[in-house]
């Protein structure tokens, strides 16, 4: 019986030669059928997405776009693009020209165009593998029954309808952030959602584990751009990993754990950039409470705060329900809600803030005296199981920011046993992360000599 392995490889790693060398060594040792799910090379995604943003305004510069896409390939493989790559480029151009001429810009068509960034990446990856003497086959989701929901841009994997038993021992490359709907349309799970596709495939095949081979940003106890020499996080639960995924300095897709949890399939995060591959982090269902309680101090600048203030907001029934229904109907995701008797606060993404403000103002609440949006803020979170069961955790958190006179605009604790939030001005973000990290980690890592000044890490 052939052994199945599912490995997710980031697009920006698929042309890293030391990385690929270690990956191929790993595949030789594993044997069996190796399904490698890849995300897009970021430059390809940026070129295509950028073209989509102004296709109506300036049309399609066919020669320029063709040159840009083929140039990415040629610089990576040091030779001309393959015939298949050129055909894919032609199809992208045709789709974009059709959008420009007809004005058809449906979500389905938008997702279809963006899927080509991963198809092009898959072709480049095939050529790189050939340099190392490894042959591989591309499995396109639309040709192999990767069925997903019709939630364009946030599609859920439903079922895999291909006969993997017919595959022989070998390497199979899957462009990984999309699938096919029941109506035959391409629907994406989001930008760089190959992690989620790989997890769904791993669950369907019931492999021993999902391997994330090289994250763009490893799991550290804090952002290395802010905190000098943070600790690697070696063990995480599914819930902890999912919480950390929503913050800026982690690169795992938030839905990755979703298909795996019920089956207790672990995730192994592997680094292959050195002489040998190293298992950096294991993610599974085993709850492990570290000595520090807190596993990571995380941050995100991609937030805005929608505030509804008034003496009666806590007494008037239906306000929260109306706002959440309104925002949901408009496709605006609410990241968190923190309430008081005189204020309801919605944490949204930065781009959704202004639109949410106008929508909620139109609801006509008589008991709400002021509706406002707060921007230029950062969300700071501490993540780790056991926050509420251990004395002194929140005293450390708030004591650290108070000692350095950092103004906390909003805080939230208690909704979950594993995360607590602070909202601060963006100017206070770095210092907040540094002093909070120092409060929890300075005694456990002698290398973490964190200075409490802004911008000390260049």
Residue, then its C-alpha position, 0 to 999 in steps of 0.5 A: x500500500x502506497x503511503x500518502x504525504x501532504x506538504x504545503x510549500x509557500x510560493x516564495x520558497x519554491x525557487x529557493x535552491x537550498x530549500x528545494x534540495x532539502x525538500x527533495x531529500x525529504x521526499x526521497x526518504x518519505x516515498x509514496x505519493x507526495x501531494x505538494x500544495x503550493x501558494x503563489x509567488x507573491x510577485x506574480x500575484x501582485x502583477x495580476x491583482x494590480x492589473x485587475x485593480x485598474x483594468x476598467x480605467x486604463x484597459x490591458x497593456x498586453x505586451x507589458x503584462x506579458x513581459x512582466x509575467x514571463x520576466x518573473x519566470x525567466x529570472x527564476x529558472x534562468x531560461x525562457x518560459x515553457x510552452x505551458x507557461x506561455x499558454x497560461x499567460x495568454x489565457x490570463x491576458x484573454x480573461x483580462x481583455x474580456x473583462x475590459x471589453x464587456x465590463x463583466x467583473x463578477x466575483x467568480x471571474x475575479x477569482x478565476x483570474x487570480x487563480x492563474x498566479x498559482x498555476x503559473x507558480x506551479x509551472x515554475x516549480x515543475x521546472x525547478x524540480x527538474x533541475x534537481x532530477x525530480x519529475x512531478x505532475x500538476x493536478x489542477x483543482x478544477x480538473x480533479x474535483x476539488x469541490x468548494x462552496x460558492x463563497x468567492x474569496x472565502x470558499x470552504x472545501x467540501x469534498x475531493x472527487x478524484x481517484x488518488x488510488x490511481x496515482x503511482x508513487x511520485x510527486x504531484x503539484x497542486x495550485x492551492x488556494x482555490x477549488x471548483x463549485x458545483x456550477x463549475x466556477x473557480x472559487x478561492x479561499x483567500x490569498x495564500x490559502x494553500x495551507x487550508x487546501x492542504x489541510x483539507x486534502x490531508x484530512x480527506x486522505x487521512x495522512x499521518x500529519x500535514x507538513x508546512x514546509x517553510x513558513x514565510x514567518x515562523x512561530x516566534x514569541x513576538x515579531x523579530x522585527x520588534x523584539x530582539x531574539x524572540x523564542x521559537x514557539x515549539x508547541x501549539x494547540x490548534x486553537x492557539x495557532x488559529x488565534x495567532x494566524x490573525x496577527x500580522x507576523x504569522x503566515x499560517x492561514x486561520x482556517x488551516x486547523x479547521x479540517x484537522x481538529x476532529x481527526x487529531x491530525x497534527x501539523x508539523x512546521x518544518x524549516x529546510x533552509x539549512x543543511x538539514x531540515x528541522x521540525x520547528x513547531x508541532x501543532x496538535x490537540x495536546x494542551x501544553x501550558x508553558x512556564x510563561x503561560x503566554x506562548x506569544x505576544x502578537x500584534x496587528x495594524x490591520x484594524x479599525x474601531x467602530x464605536x457606538x456610544x450613549x447612555x442607553x446602548x447597554x439597555x436598549x435591546x437589538x442594537x448589537x443584533x442590528x449592527x452585526x446583521x447589517x455588517x454581515x449582509x455587506x460582507x464586513x467581517x467583525x473581528x471582535x466585539x467588546x461592550x460596556x453599558x455605555x459603549x459597544x465597540x466593534x473591531x474591524x479590518x482597517x479597510x472596512x472602517x469607513x464603510x461600516x461607519x456610513x452603514x451603521x449611521x444609516x440604521x437610525x439608532x435613537x439611543x446612540x449619541x455618537x457613532x465614530x471610527x478610530x483608526x491609526x491603532x494596533x491590536x496587541x494580543x497575548x495568546x496561550x492556554x491557561x490565561x484565566x486559570x493562573x494568578x498574575x497574568x493580567x497584572x503583568x500585562x497591564x502593569x507592563x504598559x502602565x509602567x511605561x505610560x502607554x495609553x490603552x484605548x480598549x481591552x478585552x479579556x474573558x471571552x476565551x481562555x487563551x487570548x487577551x487583547x489591548x488596543x493602543x495607538x500605532x505609535x505605541x505598538x512597538x513599545x507595547x510589544x517589547x515591554x509585554x514580551x519582557x514581562x513574560x519572557x525575560x526570565x526564560x530566555x537570557x538572550x531576550x534583552x529587550x530595550x524599551x525604546x521605540x524602533x531599536x530593531x532596524 
